[in-house]
Amino acid sequence: MPSKPKNRTGEIYGKLTVLSLSDRRSSSGNAYWWCECECGNMREVASDSLSTKIRKKKHH
């Protein structure tokens, strides 16, 4: 069983901001995350897709 995914909430990858962990998993067990684009659209993104982007913490 895959380990618990690293919390990426609040991180920014390009135009996507990670909002929360999804219940969805890939066939290999990788997590998906609910992300919001700068344009306002929401989408589920695989964690391995996020790791290829430049990331930073969103400042409040």
mmJSON file of the N, C-alpha and C atoms, coordinates in Angstrom:
{"data_MODEL":{"atom_site":{
"group_PDB":["ATOM","ATOM","ATOM","ATOM","ATOM","ATOM","ATOM","ATOM","ATOM","ATOM","ATOM","ATOM","ATOM","ATOM","ATOM","ATOM","ATOM","ATOM","ATOM","ATOM","ATOM","ATOM","ATOM","ATOM","ATOM","ATOM","ATOM","ATOM","ATOM","ATOM","ATOM","ATOM","ATOM","ATOM","ATOM","ATOM","ATOM","ATOM","ATOM","ATOM","ATOM","ATOM","ATOM","ATOM","ATOM","ATOM","ATOM","ATOM","ATOM","ATOM","ATOM","ATOM","ATOM","ATOM","ATOM","ATOM","ATOM","ATOM","ATOM","ATOM","ATOM","ATOM","ATOM","ATOM","ATOM","ATOM","ATOM","ATOM","ATOM","ATOM","ATOM","ATOM","ATOM","ATOM","ATOM","ATOM","ATOM","ATOM","ATOM","ATOM","ATOM","ATOM","ATOM","ATOM","ATOM","ATOM","ATOM","ATOM","ATOM","ATOM","ATOM","ATOM","ATOM","ATOM","ATOM","ATOM","ATOM","ATOM","ATOM","ATOM","ATOM","ATOM","ATOM","ATOM","ATOM","ATOM","ATOM","ATOM","ATOM","ATOM","ATOM","ATOM","ATOM","ATOM","ATOM","ATOM","ATOM","ATOM","ATOM","ATOM","ATOM","ATOM","ATOM","ATOM","ATOM","ATOM","ATOM","ATOM","ATOM","ATOM","ATOM","ATOM","ATOM","ATOM","ATOM","ATOM","ATOM","ATOM","ATOM","ATOM","ATOM","ATOM","ATOM","ATOM","ATOM","ATOM","ATOM","ATOM","ATOM","ATOM","ATOM","ATOM","ATOM","ATOM","ATOM","ATOM","ATOM","ATOM","ATOM","ATOM","ATOM","ATOM","ATOM","ATOM","ATOM","ATOM","ATOM","ATOM","ATOM","ATOM","ATOM","ATOM","ATOM","ATOM","ATOM","ATOM","ATOM","ATOM","ATOM","ATOM"],
"id":[1,2,3,4,5,6,7,8,9,10,11,12,13,14,15,16,17,18,19,20,21,22,23,24,25,26,27,28,29,30,31,32,33,34,35,36,37,38,39,40,41,42,43,44,45,46,47,48,49,50,51,52,53,54,55,56,57,58,59,60,61,62,63,64,65,66,67,68,69,70,71,72,73,74,75,76,77,78,79,80,81,82,83,84,85,86,87,88,89,90,91,92,93,94,95,96,97,98,99,100,101,102,103,104,105,106,107,108,109,110,111,112,113,114,115,116,117,118,119,120,121,122,123,124,125,126,127,128,129,130,131,132,133,134,135,136,137,138,139,140,141,142,143,144,145,146,147,148,149,150,151,152,153,154,155,156,157,158,159,160,161,162,163,164,165,166,167,168,169,170,171,172,173,174,175,176,177,178,179,180],
"type_symbol":["N","C","C","N","C","C","N","C","C","N","C","C","N","C","C","N","C","C","N","C","C","N","C","C","N","C","C","N","C","C","N","C","C","N","C","C","N","C","C","N","C","C","N","C","C","N","C","C","N","C","C","N","C","C","N","C","C","N","C","C","N","C","C","N","C","C","N","C","C","N","C","C","N","C","C","N","C","C","N","C","C","N","C","C","N","C","C","N","C","C","N","C","C","N","C","C","N","C","C","N","C","C","N","C","C","N","C","C","N","C","C","N","C","C","N","C","C","N","C","C","N","C","C","N","C","C","N","C","C","N","C","C","N","C","C","N","C","C","N","C","C","N","C","C","N","C","C","N","C","C","N","C","C","N","C","C","N","C","C","N","C","C","N","C","C","N","C","C","N","C","C","N","C","C","N","C","C","N","C","C"],
"label_atom_id":["N","CA","C","N","CA","C","N","CA","C","N","CA","C","N","CA","C","N","CA","C","N","CA","C","N","CA","C","N","CA","C","N","CA","C","N","CA","C","N","CA","C","N","CA","C","N","CA","C","N","CA","C","N","CA","C","N","CA","C","N","CA","C","N","CA","C","N","CA","C","N","CA","C","N","CA","C","N","CA","C","N","CA","C","N","CA","C","N","CA","C","N","CA","C","N","CA","C","N","CA","C","N","CA","C","N","CA","C","N","CA","C","N","CA","C","N","CA","C","N","CA","C","N","CA","C","N","CA","C","N","CA","C","N","CA","C","N","CA","C","N","CA","C","N","CA","C","N","CA","C","N","CA","C","N","CA","C","N","CA","C","N","CA","C","N","CA","C","N","CA","C","N","CA","C","N","CA","C","N","CA","C","N","CA","C","N","CA","C","N","CA","C","N","CA","C","N","CA","C","N","CA","C","N","CA","C","N","CA","C"],
"label_alt_id":[null,null,null,null,null,null,null,null,null,null,null,null,null,null,null,null,null,null,null,null,null,null,null,null,null,null,null,null,null,null,null,null,null,null,null,null,null,null,null,null,null,null,null,null,null,null,null,null,null,null,null,null,null,null,null,null,null,null,null,null,null,null,null,null,null,null,null,null,null,null,null,null,null,null,null,null,null,null,null,null,null,null,null,null,null,null,null,null,null,null,null,null,null,null,null,null,null,null,null,null,null,null,null,null,null,null,null,null,null,null,null,null,null,null,null,null,null,null,null,null,null,null,null,null,null,null,null,null,null,null,null,null,null,null,null,null,null,null,null,null,null,null,null,null,null,null,null,null,null,null,null,null,null,null,null,null,null,null,null,null,null,null,null,null,null,null,null,null,null,null,null,null,null,null,null,null,null,null,null,null],
"label_comp_id":["MET","MET","MET","PRO","PRO","PRO","SER","SER","SER","LYS","LYS","LYS","PRO","PRO","PRO","LYS","LYS","LYS","ASN","ASN","ASN","ARG","ARG","ARG","THR","THR","THR","GLY","GLY","GLY","GLU","GLU","GLU","ILE","ILE","ILE","TYR","TYR","TYR","GLY","GLY","GLY","LYS","LYS","LYS","LEU","LEU","LEU","THR","THR","THR","VAL","VAL","VAL","LEU","LEU","LEU","SER","SER","SER","LEU","LEU","LEU","SER","SER","SER","ASP","ASP","ASP","ARG","ARG","ARG","ARG","ARG","ARG","SER","SER","SER","SER","SER","SER","SER","SER","SER","GLY","GLY","GLY","ASN","ASN","ASN","ALA","ALA","ALA","TYR","TYR","TYR","TRP","TRP","TRP","TRP","TRP","TRP","CYS","CYS","CYS","GLU","GLU","GLU","CYS","CYS","CYS","GLU","GLU","GLU","CYS","CYS","CYS","GLY","GLY","GLY","ASN","ASN","ASN","MET","MET","MET","ARG","ARG","ARG","GLU","GLU","GLU","VAL","VAL","VAL","ALA","ALA","ALA","SER","SER","SER","ASP","ASP","ASP","SER","SER","SER","LEU","LEU","LEU","SER","SER","SER","THR","THR","THR","LYS","LYS","LYS","ILE","ILE","ILE","ARG","ARG","ARG","LYS","LYS","LYS","LYS","LYS","LYS","LYS","LYS","LYS","HIS","HIS","HIS","HIS","HIS","HIS"],
"label_asym_id":["A","A","A","A","A","A","A","A","A","A","A","A","A","A","A","A","A","A","A","A","A","A","A","A","A","A","A","A","A","A","A","A","A","A","A","A","A","A","A","A","A","A","A","A","A","A","A","A","A","A","A","A","A","A","A","A","A","A","A","A","A","A","A","A","A","A","A","A","A","A","A","A","A","A","A","A","A","A","A","A","A","A","A","A","A","A","A","A","A","A","A","A","A","A","A","A","A","A","A","A","A","A","A","A","A","A","A","A","A","A","A","A","A","A","A","A","A","A","A","A","A","A","A","A","A","A","A","A","A","A","A","A","A","A","A","A","A","A","A","A","A","A","A","A","A","A","A","A","A","A","A","A","A","A","A","A","A","A","A","A","A","A","A","A","A","A","A","A","A","A","A","A","A","A","A","A","A","A","A","A"],
"label_entity_id":["1","1","1","1","1","1","1","1","1","1","1","1","1","1","1","1","1","1","1","1","1","1","1","1","1","1","1","1","1","1","1","1","1","1","1","1","1","1","1","1","1","1","1","1","1","1","1","1","1","1","1","1","1","1","1","1","1","1","1","1","1","1","1","1","1","1","1","1","1","1","1","1","1","1","1","1","1","1","1","1","1","1","1","1","1","1","1","1","1","1","1","1","1","1","1","1","1","1","1","1","1","1","1","1","1","1","1","1","1","1","1","1","1","1","1","1","1","1","1","1","1","1","1","1","1","1","1","1","1","1","1","1","1","1","1","1","1","1","1","1","1","1","1","1","1","1","1","1","1","1","1","1","1","1","1","1","1","1","1","1","1","1","1","1","1","1","1","1","1","1","1","1","1","1","1","1","1","1","1","1"],
"label_seq_id":[1,1,1,2,2,2,3,3,3,4,4,4,5,5,5,6,6,6,7,7,7,8,8,8,9,9,9,10,10,10,11,11,11,12,12,12,13,13,13,14,14,14,15,15,15,16,16,16,17,17,17,18,18,18,19,19,19,20,20,20,21,21,21,22,22,22,23,23,23,24,24,24,25,25,25,26,26,26,27,27,27,28,28,28,29,29,29,30,30,30,31,31,31,32,32,32,33,33,33,34,34,34,35,35,35,36,36,36,37,37,37,38,38,38,39,39,39,40,40,40,41,41,41,42,42,42,43,43,43,44,44,44,45,45,45,46,46,46,47,47,47,48,48,48,49,49,49,50,50,50,51,51,51,52,52,52,53,53,53,54,54,54,55,55,55,56,56,56,57,57,57,58,58,58,59,59,59,60,60,60],
"pdbx_PDB_ins_code":[null,null,null,null,null,null,null,null,null,null,null,null,null,null,null,null,null,null,null,null,null,null,null,null,null,null,null,null,null,null,null,null,null,null,null,null,null,null,null,null,null,null,null,null,null,null,null,null,null,null,null,null,null,null,null,null,null,null,null,null,null,null,null,null,null,null,null,null,null,null,null,null,null,null,null,null,null,null,null,null,null,null,null,null,null,null,null,null,null,null,null,null,null,null,null,null,null,null,null,null,null,null,null,null,null,null,null,null,null,null,null,null,null,null,null,null,null,null,null,null,null,null,null,null,null,null,null,null,null,null,null,null,null,null,null,null,null,null,null,null,null,null,null,null,null,null,null,null,null,null,null,null,null,null,null,null,null,null,null,null,null,null,null,null,null,null,null,null,null,null,null,null,null,null,null,null,null,null,null,null],
"Cartn_x":[0.842,0.0,0.888,0.557,1.379,1.347,2.425,2.483,1.598,1.329,0.511,1.253,0.563,1.238,1.655,2.721,3.196,2.116,1.879,0.859,1.34,0.66,1.014,0.039,-0.892,-1.888,-1.208,-1.642,-1.087,0.109,0.642,1.771,1.272,2.136,1.782,2.708,2.099,2.827,2.4,3.221,2.832,1.614,0.504,-0.737,-1.697,-1.297,-2.169,-1.8,-2.812,-2.64,-3.318,-2.605,-3.143,-4.069,-5.31,-6.303,-6.492,-6.577,-6.814,-6.514,-6.361,-6.119,-7.417,-7.338,-8.479,-8.519,-9.671,-9.789,-9.27,-9.074,-8.629,-7.16,-6.83,-5.452,-5.195,-3.959,-3.59,-3.507,-3.342,-3.243,-2.035,-1.005,0.179,0.069,-1.063,-1.293,-0.923,-0.475,-0.127,-1.381,-1.26,-2.381,-2.681,-3.919,-4.347,-4.705,-4.577,-4.863,-5.858,-6.779,-7.669,-6.887,-6.823,-6.078,-6.987,-6.67,-7.388,-6.417,-6.834,-6.038,-6.259,-5.305,-5.474,-6.744,-7.219,-8.43,-9.701,-9.564,-10.716,-11.202,-10.707,-11.115,-10.492,-11.236,-10.76,-10.453,-9.404,-9.109,-8.341,-8.442,-7.652,-6.353,-5.238,-3.923,-3.139,-2.494,-1.679,-0.458,-0.088,1.047,2.347,2.519,3.753,3.799,2.664,2.643,3.022,2.61,2.943,4.426,5.055,6.452,7.41,6.931,7.797,7.762,6.929,6.789,7.59,7.84,8.459,7.392,7.737,6.733,7.179,6.203,6.462,5.208,5.37,4.237,3.515,2.198,1.397,1.423,1.674,1.713,0.358,-0.114,-1.424,-1.28],
"Cartn_y":[-1.184,0.0,1.248,2.236,3.448,4.223,4.949,5.755,6.983,7.649,8.861,9.93,10.597,11.606,12.835,13.467,14.713,15.772,16.547,17.594,18.718,18.917,19.95,21.132,21.123,22.188,23.548,24.486,25.836,26.028,24.957,25.092,25.514,26.219,26.73,26.102,25.57,24.939,25.635,26.552,27.321,28.161,27.907,28.655,27.926,26.764,25.966,26.117,26.317,26.328,25.085,24.305,23.078,23.433,22.918,23.215,22.078,20.835,19.708,18.384,17.364,16.003,15.42,14.755,14.068,12.631,11.998,10.577,9.698,10.269,9.542,9.147,7.966,7.48,6.902,6.997,6.412,4.896,4.213,2.75,2.295,3.157,2.806,3.299,3.941,4.36,5.803,6.569,7.97,8.798,9.796,10.654,11.679,12.138,13.278,14.407,15.638,16.821,17.708,18.324,19.326,20.62,21.187,22.418,23.449,24.718,25.806,26.583,26.8,27.581,29.063,29.893,31.342,31.82,31.092,31.472,31.106,30.342,29.973,28.548,27.84,26.456,25.518,24.482,23.453,22.19,21.465,20.176,19.288,17.983,17.017,16.801,16.87,16.731,15.67,14.763,13.726,14.344,13.825,14.388,14.307,13.273,13.192,14.265,14.787,15.907,17.2,17.351,18.549,18.621,17.496,17.501,17.957,18.028,18.467,19.985,20.662,22.116,22.812,24.092,24.899,25.157,24.94,25.105,26.089,26.684,27.576,27.625,27.986,28.102,29.41,29.338,30.542,31.302,32.601,33.421,34.047,33.999,34.567,35.928],
"Cartn_z":[0.0,0.0,0.0,-0.842,-0.899,0.41,0.654,1.865,1.714,2.823,2.805,2.006,1.082,0.249,1.056,0.601,1.208,1.037,2.062,1.99,1.083,-0.031,-0.999,-0.951,-0.018,0.089,0.217,-0.621,-0.606,-1.519,-2.058,-2.973,-4.351,-5.086,-6.403,-7.435,-8.491,-9.588,-10.868,-11.342,-12.526,-12.201,-12.892,-12.664,-11.73,-11.212,-10.351,-8.886,-8.044,-6.6,-6.045,-5.25,-4.673,-3.512,-3.587,-2.564,-1.565,-2.082,-1.174,-1.867,-1.046,-1.529,-2.071,-3.208,-3.805,-3.289,-3.4,-3.058,-4.191,-5.344,-6.543,-6.424,-6.953,-7.013,-8.399,-8.842,-10.134,-9.992,-11.102,-11.065,-10.25,-10.153,-9.361,-7.916,-7.583,-6.207,-5.893,-6.901,-6.665,-6.422,-5.566,-5.198,-6.286,-6.285,-7.085,-6.127,-6.616,-5.809,-6.548,-5.786,-6.36,-6.436,-7.627,-7.858,-8.517,-8.26,-8.901,-9.78,-11.018,-11.959,-11.678,-12.098,-11.983,-12.666,-13.681,-14.415,-13.653,-12.561,-11.74,-11.924,-12.936,-13.158,-12.13,-11.749,-10.83,-11.622,-11.188,-11.817,-10.86,-11.088,-10.336,-11.089,-10.37,-10.99,-10.225,-10.951,-10.318,-9.643,-8.484,-7.741,-8.532,-9.348,-10.128,-11.22,-11.651,-12.59,-11.887,-10.635,-9.879,-9.567,-9.326,-8.896,-9.996,-11.234,-12.32,-12.495,-11.744,-11.848,-10.756,-10.936,-9.874,-8.834,-7.571,-6.54,-5.475,-4.879,-3.76,-2.9,-1.659,-0.753,-1.008,-0.989,-1.149,0.175,0.121,1.323,1.55,2.802,3.144,3.765],
"occupancy":[1.0,1.0,1.0,1.0,1.0,1.0,1.0,1.0,1.0,1.0,1.0,1.0,1.0,1.0,1.0,1.0,1.0,1.0,1.0,1.0,1.0,1.0,1.0,1.0,1.0,1.0,1.0,1.0,1.0,1.0,1.0,1.0,1.0,1.0,1.0,1.0,1.0,1.0,1.0,1.0,1.0,1.0,1.0,1.0,1.0,1.0,1.0,1.0,1.0,1.0,1.0,1.0,1.0,1.0,1.0,1.0,1.0,1.0,1.0,1.0,1.0,1.0,1.0,1.0,1.0,1.0,1.0,1.0,1.0,1.0,1.0,1.0,1.0,1.0,1.0,1.0,1.0,1.0,1.0,1.0,1.0,1.0,1.0,1.0,1.0,1.0,1.0,1.0,1.0,1.0,1.0,1.0,1.0,1.0,1.0,1.0,1.0,1.0,1.0,1.0,1.0,1.0,1.0,1.0,1.0,1.0,1.0,1.0,1.0,1.0,1.0,1.0,1.0,1.0,1.0,1.0,1.0,1.0,1.0,1.0,1.0,1.0,1.0,1.0,1.0,1.0,1.0,1.0,1.0,1.0,1.0,1.0,1.0,1.0,1.0,1.0,1.0,1.0,1.0,1.0,1.0,1.0,1.0,1.0,1.0,1.0,1.0,1.0,1.0,1.0,1.0,1.0,1.0,1.0,1.0,1.0,1.0,1.0,1.0,1.0,1.0,1.0,1.0,1.0,1.0,1.0,1.0,1.0,1.0,1.0,1.0,1.0,1.0,1.0,1.0,1.0,1.0,1.0,1.0,1.0],
"B_iso_or_equiv":[0.0,0.0,0.0,0.0,0.0,0.0,0.0,0.0,0.0,0.0,0.0,0.0,0.0,0.0,0.0,0.0,0.0,0.0,0.0,0.0,0.0,0.0,0.0,0.0,0.0,0.0,0.0,0.0,0.0,0.0,0.0,0.0,0.0,0.0,0.0,0.0,0.0,0.0,0.0,0.0,0.0,0.0,0.0,0.0,0.0,0.0,0.0,0.0,0.0,0.0,0.0,0.0,0.0,0.0,0.0,0.0,0.0,0.0,0.0,0.0,0.0,0.0,0.0,0.0,0.0,0.0,0.0,0.0,0.0,0.0,0.0,0.0,0.0,0.0,0.0,0.0,0.0,0.0,0.0,0.0,0.0,0.0,0.0,0.0,0.0,0.0,0.0,0.0,0.0,0.0,0.0,0.0,0.0,0.0,0.0,0.0,0.0,0.0,0.0,0.0,0.0,0.0,0.0,0.0,0.0,0.0,0.0,0.0,0.0,0.0,0.0,0.0,0.0,0.0,0.0,0.0,0.0,0.0,0.0,0.0,0.0,0.0,0.0,0.0,0.0,0.0,0.0,0.0,0.0,0.0,0.0,0.0,0.0,0.0,0.0,0.0,0.0,0.0,0.0,0.0,0.0,0.0,0.0,0.0,0.0,0.0,0.0,0.0,0.0,0.0,0.0,0.0,0.0,0.0,0.0,0.0,0.0,0.0,0.0,0.0,0.0,0.0,0.0,0.0,0.0,0.0,0.0,0.0,0.0,0.0,0.0,0.0,0.0,0.0,0.0,0.0,0.0,0.0,0.0,0.0],
"pdbx_formal_charge":[null,null,null,null,null,null,null,null,null,null,null,null,null,null,null,null,null,null,null,null,null,null,null,null,null,null,null,null,null,null,null,null,null,null,null,null,null,null,null,null,null,null,null,null,null,null,null,null,null,null,null,null,null,null,null,null,null,null,null,null,null,null,null,null,null,null,null,null,null,null,null,null,null,null,null,null,null,null,null,null,null,null,null,null,null,null,null,null,null,null,null,null,null,null,null,null,null,null,null,null,null,null,null,null,null,null,null,null,null,null,null,null,null,null,null,null,null,null,null,null,null,null,null,null,null,null,null,null,null,null,null,null,null,null,null,null,null,null,null,null,null,null,null,null,null,null,null,null,null,null,null,null,null,null,null,null,null,null,null,null,null,null,null,null,null,null,null,null,null,null,null,null,null,null,null,null,null,null,null,null],
"auth_seq_id":[1,1,1,2,2,2,3,3,3,4,4,4,5,5,5,6,6,6,7,7,7,8,8,8,9,9,9,10,10,10,11,11,11,12,12,12,13,13,13,14,14,14,15,15,15,16,16,16,17,17,17,18,18,18,19,19,19,20,20,20,21,21,21,22,22,22,23,23,23,24,24,24,25,25,25,26,26,26,27,27,27,28,28,28,29,29,29,30,30,30,31,31,31,32,32,32,33,33,33,34,34,34,35,35,35,36,36,36,37,37,37,38,38,38,39,39,39,40,40,40,41,41,41,42,42,42,43,43,43,44,44,44,45,45,45,46,46,46,47,47,47,48,48,48,49,49,49,50,50,50,51,51,51,52,52,52,53,53,53,54,54,54,55,55,55,56,56,56,57,57,57,58,58,58,59,59,59,60,60,60],
"auth_comp_id":["MET","MET","MET","PRO","PRO","PRO","SER","SER","SER","LYS","LYS","LYS","PRO","PRO","PRO","LYS","LYS","LYS","ASN","ASN","ASN","ARG","ARG","ARG","THR","THR","THR","GLY","GLY","GLY","GLU","GLU","GLU","ILE","ILE","ILE","TYR","TYR","TYR","GLY","GLY","GLY","LYS","LYS","LYS","LEU","LEU","LEU","THR","THR","THR","VAL","VAL","VAL","LEU","LEU","LEU","SER","SER","SER","LEU","LEU","LEU","SER","SER","SER","ASP","ASP","ASP","ARG","ARG","ARG","ARG","ARG","ARG","SER","SER","SER","SER","SER","SER","SER","SER","SER","GLY","GLY","GLY","ASN","ASN","ASN","ALA","ALA","ALA","TYR","TYR","TYR","TRP","TRP","TRP","TRP","TRP","TRP","CYS","CYS","CYS","GLU","GLU","GLU","CYS","CYS","CYS","GLU","GLU","GLU","CYS","CYS","CYS","GLY","GLY","GLY","ASN","ASN","ASN","MET","MET","MET","ARG","ARG","ARG","GLU","GLU","GLU","VAL","VAL","VAL","ALA","ALA","ALA","SER","SER","SER","ASP","ASP","ASP","SER","SER","SER","LEU","LEU","LEU","SER","SER","SER","THR","THR","THR","LYS","LYS","LYS","ILE","ILE","ILE","ARG","ARG","ARG","LYS","LYS","LYS","LYS","LYS","LYS","LYS","LYS","LYS","HIS","HIS","HIS","HIS","HIS","HIS"],
"auth_asym_id":["A","A","A","A","A","A","A","A","A","A","A","A","A","A","A","A","A","A","A","A","A","A","A","A","A","A","A","A","A","A","A","A","A","A","A","A","A","A","A","A","A","A","A","A","A","A","A","A","A","A","A","A","A","A","A","A","A","A","A","A","A","A","A","A","A","A","A","A","A","A","A","A","A","A","A","A","A","A","A","A","A","A","A","A","A","A","A","A","A","A","A","A","A","A","A","A","A","A","A","A","A","A","A","A","A","A","A","A","A","A","A","A","A","A","A","A","A","A","A","A","A","A","A","A","A","A","A","A","A","A","A","A","A","A","A","A","A","A","A","A","A","A","A","A","A","A","A","A","A","A","A","A","A","A","A","A","A","A","A","A","A","A","A","A","A","A","A","A","A","A","A","A","A","A","A","A","A","A","A","A"],
"auth_atom_id":["N","CA","C","N","CA","C","N","CA","C","N","CA","C","N","CA","C","N","CA","C","N","CA","C","N","CA","C","N","CA","C","N","CA","C","N","CA","C","N","CA","C","N","CA","C","N","CA","C","N","CA","C","N","CA","C","N","CA","C","N","CA","C","N","CA","C","N","CA","C","N","CA","C","N","CA","C","N","CA","C","N","CA","C","N","CA","C","N","CA","C","N","CA","C","N","CA","C","N","CA","C","N","CA","C","N","CA","C","N","CA","C","N","CA","C","N","CA","C","N","CA","C","N","CA","C","N","CA","C","N","CA","C","N","CA","C","N","CA","C","N","CA","C","N","CA","C","N","CA","C","N","CA","C","N","CA","C","N","CA","C","N","CA","C","N","CA","C","N","CA","C","N","CA","C","N","CA","C","N","CA","C","N","CA","C","N","CA","C","N","CA","C","N","CA","C","N","CA","C","N","CA","C","N","CA","C","N","CA","C"],
"pdbx_PDB_model_num":[1,1,1,1,1,1,1,1,1,1,1,1,1,1,1,1,1,1,1,1,1,1,1,1,1,1,1,1,1,1,1,1,1,1,1,1,1,1,1,1,1,1,1,1,1,1,1,1,1,1,1,1,1,1,1,1,1,1,1,1,1,1,1,1,1,1,1,1,1,1,1,1,1,1,1,1,1,1,1,1,1,1,1,1,1,1,1,1,1,1,1,1,1,1,1,1,1,1,1,1,1,1,1,1,1,1,1,1,1,1,1,1,1,1,1,1,1,1,1,1,1,1,1,1,1,1,1,1,1,1,1,1,1,1,1,1,1,1,1,1,1,1,1,1,1,1,1,1,1,1,1,1,1,1,1,1,1,1,1,1,1,1,1,1,1,1,1,1,1,1,1,1,1,1,1,1,1,1,1,1]
}}}
